[in-house]
């Protein structure tokens, strides 16, 4: 599968330094976690369990379209997540970089057809703010989703921070799933129902 894309939008000059420093710090943290593959796999499984607890896949399995990401060696391991979805009849799609945009593959699916998007990142806050790699791909992509499409950030606990330098184009996520025992953190979607959109006829 294609590697996960870079992301984050054009930077405000005053925030370039703080964002760069935080990216370096978070990349080092992820690299340290990746040194123990068994621990990474176990922690990735806990992250997915948090997501499953938030989304009632069973109710909408035959009509749901989920976009995951192809985890880099330092990101959560997503192959088991994809297998879990496919075993239950949930359609799994992946992002692919095409110039400044993300395409939903296979089939170049309209982002408006997605029900759930699981989003990678270098850092998140509990209220759903996100720091990506720096290319703006996910910020532009998330802005194209339906309002009722759920977006969940996936990261290791060490990637949660209290504050993030943010800009107007930065797109938050509805919730953040980590491997922590605290479970799933509700971001901008704290008051939204724990469900995917209503089933669609195809």
C-alpha positions in Angstrom: 0.0 0.0 0.0 1.2 3.6 -0.5 3.0 5.3 2.3 1.1 7.8 4.4 1.2 11.3 3.0 2.8 14.4 4.5 0.4 17.0 5.7 -0.2 20.4 7.3 -0.8 23.7 5.5 1.2 26.8 4.6 2.8 28.1 7.8 2.4 31.5 9.4 6.0 32.8 9.7 5.6 33.3 13.5 4.7 29.7 13.9 7.4 28.1 11.7 9.9 27.8 14.6 7.6 26.3 17.2 6.0 23.9 14.7 9.4 22.7 13.5 10.7 22.2 17.0 7.6 20.2 18.0 7.8 18.0 14.8 11.4 17.2 15.6 10.4 16.2 19.2 7.5 14.1 18.1 9.5 12.3 15.3 12.0 11.3 17.9 9.3 10.0 20.3 7.7 7.9 17.5 11.1 6.5 16.5 11.8 5.4 20.1 8.4 3.7 20.2 9.1 1.9 16.9 12.2 0.3 18.3 10.0 -2.3 20.0 7.8 -3.8 17.3 5.8 -6.0 19.7 5.0 -3.0 21.9 4.1 -0.9 18.9 1.7 -3.7 17.7 0.1 -4.0 21.1 -0.3 -0.3 21.5 -1.8 0.0 18.0 -4.4 -2.7 18.9 -5.4 -0.6 21.9 -5.8 2.5 19.7 -8.1 0.6 17.4 -10.1 -0.7 20.4 -10.8 2.9 21.4 -12.0 3.7 17.9 -14.3 0.6 17.8 -15.8 1.6 21.1 -16.7 5.0 19.6 -18.2 3.9 16.3 -21.0 1.3 16.1 -19.6 -0.5 13.0 -22.1 -3.4 13.4 -25.1 -1.1 12.8 -23.8 0.3 9.5 -21.3 -2.3 8.4 -22.8 -2.9 5.0 -23.0 0.8 4.1 -19.9 2.3 5.7 -16.9 3.6 3.9 -13.8 4.1 6.2 -10.6 5.7 5.2 -7.6 4.5 7.2 -4.0 5.3 6.5 -1.0 3.1 5.7 1.0 3.4 8.9 4.6 4.3 8.6 7.1 2.3 10.7 6.9 4.9 13.4 3.1 5.3 13.3 0.4 3.0 14.6 0.2 -0.3 12.7 -3.0 -0.1 10.6 -3.0 -3.4 8.7 -4.9 -5.2 11.5 -7.4 -2.4 11.6 -8.1 -2.8 7.8 -8.4 -6.6 8.3 -10.9 -6.1 11.1 -13.1 -3.8 8.9 -13.0 -6.1 5.9 -13.9 -9.1 8.0 -17.1 -7.2 9.0 -18.0 -5.9 5.6 -16.8 -2.4 6.0 -15.2 -0.9 2.9 -11.7 0.2 3.6 -10.1 3.0 1.5 -6.6 4.7 1.7 -5.3 8.1 1.0 -2.9 8.7 -1.9 -1.0 11.9 -2.5 -1.7 13.6 -5.9 0.2 16.9 -6.0 -1.3 19.1 -3.3 -4.3 16.9 -2.9 -5.2 13.6 -1.3 -7.1 11.1 -3.4 -9.2 8.3 -1.8 -8.2 5.0 -3.3 -8.9 2.6 -4.9 -11.2 4.2 -7.3 -10.6 7.9 -6.6 -13.7 8.0 -4.4 -15.4 11.3 -3.6 -14.4 12.4 -0.1 -18.1 13.2 0.4 -18.9 9.5 0.3 -16.8 8.7 3.4 -18.3 8.0 6.8 -15.2 7.7 9.0 -11.7 9.0 8.4 -8.9 7.9 10.8 -6.2 10.6 10.7 -2.5 10.3 11.4 -0.5 13.1 12.9 2.7 14.0 14.8 0.8 15.5 17.7 -2.7 16.1 18.9 -4.5 17.9 21.7 -7.3 16.5 23.7 -9.7 18.9 22.0 -8.8 17.6 18.5 -6.2 20.0 17.3 -3.5 18.4 15.1 0.0 18.8 13.9 0.9 17.1 10.7 4.1 16.7 8.6 4.0 20.1 7.0 2.5 19.7 3.5 -1.1 20.6 4.2 -2.6 17.5 2.5 -4.9 16.5 5.4 -6.0 20.0 6.2 -7.2 20.5 2.7 -8.7 17.0 2.6 -10.6 17.3 5.9 -12.3 20.5 4.7 -13.9 18.5 1.9 -15.7 15.9 4.0 -19.4 15.9 4.8 -20.3 17.6 8.1 -21.5 14.2 9.5 -18.4 12.3 8.6 -16.5 11.4 11.8 -12.8 12.2 11.9 -10.7 10.4 14.6 -7.0 11.2 15.2 -4.9 8.1 16.0 -1.6 8.4 17.9 0.4 7.1 20.8 -0.1 8.6 24.2 3.2 10.4 24.1 2.0 12.4 21.1 -0.7 14.1 23.1 0.2 17.7 24.0 -1.5 20.4 26.0 -1.0 23.1 23.4 -0.3 23.3 19.6 0.6 26.3 17.5 -2.4 26.5 15.1 -3.3 28.6 12.1 -6.7 29.4 10.5 -6.3 26.6 7.9 -5.6 23.9 10.5 -8.4 21.4 10.6 -9.3 19.7 13.9 -10.6 16.2 14.3 -13.8 15.0 16.1 -12.0 12.7 18.6 -8.5 11.4 19.4 -7.8 7.7 20.0 -4.6 6.7 21.9 -3.3 3.6 23.6 -3.9 5.2 27.0 -6.3 3.6 29.5 -8.2 6.9 29.5 -9.8 5.8 26.2 -11.0 8.0 23.4 -10.8 11.8 23.8 -13.6 13.8 22.3 -12.4 16.8 20.3 -14.6 19.2 18.4 -17.2 16.4 18.2 -17.8 16.0 22.0 -21.5 16.7 21.6 -22.0 14.6 18.5 -23.8 11.2 18.5 -21.6 8.1 18.7 -22.5 6.9 15.3 -21.6 7.0 11.6 -24.0 8.7 9.3 -27.4 7.1 8.5 -27.1 4.1 6.1 -27.0 5.1 2.4 -28.6 3.3 -0.5 -26.1 2.2 -3.2 
